[in-house]
Amino acid sequence: MTTPPIYVTRPSIPPLSDMLPLLTQIWESRTLTNNGPVLQRFEAALADYLGVAHISLVANATLGTVLAMQQAGLTAGEVITTPFSFVATAHAVRIAGATPVFADIDPVTLNLDPAKVEAMITPQTRAILPVHTFGTPCDVDGLAEVAARHGLKLLYDAAHAFGVQRDGQSILRHGDMSVLSFHATKVFNTFEGGAVIARDHETKLAIDRLANFGFADALTVEAIGTNAKMHELSAAVGLAQLCGIDDVLARRAAVAQRYADRFNGVPGLRCVCPTGVKGHNHYAFPILIGPDCRVDRDTLFVHLEAENIFARRYFYPLISDLTPYRSLPSADAAGLPVARDAADRILCLPLYPDLEPDSQDRIIDLVLAQCG
Ligand code: T4K
């Protein structure tokens, strides 16, 4: 008998009973989008939960990043970013009109290495766009120093970083702006969605305008905006999700800890994200398969797949190896040895709040049987 498939993630969804009053309100008001009342409630509740003052809700993180780039004036020049990310990171730079420049990553956090960033700065450099990969905070102090020293903007792709804290404060407070994703696969989802976190109210209003075609009021269009609005249904999902988010985060932490405990001390198998650290969100459970393991990453990946376990190789291939980017000078593999090594050895194991302990133990046993 075949076992049911286990995917790398399974979205958390609120109880339907929590949705019904919100849906009733939307149905009765017939306000479906364009800064409706549910969106306004969600925006305020979210700012409160995250501990940040200025949030603009948007349709997804890709568009949110494009708008943040546009608002920061990054429509030309070079933006230094990581090749070890989802392709949307570089696409946003390109769509905004700038050119991505890839710098190498830190071997422990797999986030941009500030020293490698500094080495890539040219007279054309305008900004840095790091990613808090898998919810592990970047070296925000090191990156802020590099940005300040060279007069660069610092925008964070915080797609993975919902609820992440450092020193008891939201990681979203760092940089000029941060962008969250609320895609179905994320720690916190609104089916599709995202948010731009700004440092001041003026910037928040400017992002809101850009997300609404550039309208400043009914008759005034100030900029070439797009349609990146979040609609009322997504906002309703978000509002209902907030009620259960602490439980979601606690259950993710428990799943991550179970993996970490069983993999502890296995030669050649490194758990990338810390466990037992307050303020991590356990976005994923990436492991790095080293030469001491009996099998390589791809053999393990295929073996798990044959057992109906769908782990994912996030982020392989590197963005710098994808067709739209591979001809850039900074895409040369020689300059990105750490990122390349990580991309070749990474495997994200299933992690979601309701992953059954029996299923998780089966995954762990299969991994240990291959690697141990
Ligand atoms: N920056 C970073 C660093 C990102 O990782 C992302 C997105 C972005 C920016 C852009 O954010 P958004 O513009 O999307 O807000 C997924 C997601 O589509 C993508 O949002 C995400 N990163 C990326 C890391 O993963 P795929 O193509 O690998 O996902 P998919 O559809 O294969 O889903 C993975 C598994 O999740 C499936 O095997 C089953 C499960 N799943 C998925 C969906 C969509 C469900 O159970 N239900 C679902 O509805 O890209």
Boltz pocket constraint, residues with backbone or C-beta under 6 A from the ligand:
constraints:
  - pocket:
      binder: B
      contacts: [[A, 7], [A, 8], [A, 9], [A, 10], [A, 11], [A, 59], [A, 60], [A, 61], [A, 62], [A, 63], [A, 85], [A, 86], [A, 88], [A, 89], [A, 131], [A, 157], [A, 159], [A, 160], [A, 180], [A, 181], [A, 182], [A, 183], [A, 184], [A, 185], [A, 193], [A, 194], [A, 310], [A, 314]]
      max_distance: 6.0
